[in-house]
Amino acid sequence: MNWRFKGTPTFWKSLYRLPLQQQETARRVFQIFKINPFDPRLHTHKIHHLSAHYGRTIHAVRVEGDLRVIFYLEGNAVITVDIGTHAIYR
């Protein structure tokens, strides 16, 4: 599938607040993410309580350690909502 990607203002703000090393790791992960957001190397999983809260399926991918990106699908568009520690799940 040809995915289109869009980051929310919150996502971009959070990304640029990360230390430079984590930003670089995120860029490497996004090279995989842009090809297939469900690639097994990303450990993509649903976040059930956020999905219930927002009324749509919210997914997360692992960037490194405790660093995650949360996103949802809208047709063939992948909307990245935020990047950060597990605290973004709240």
Buried (B, 14 or more C-beta within 10 A) or exposed (E): EEBEEEBBEBBEEBBEEBEEEBBEBBEEBBEBBEEEBEEEEBEBEEBEEBBEEEEEBBBBBBBEEEBBBBBBBEEEEBBBBBBBEEEBBE
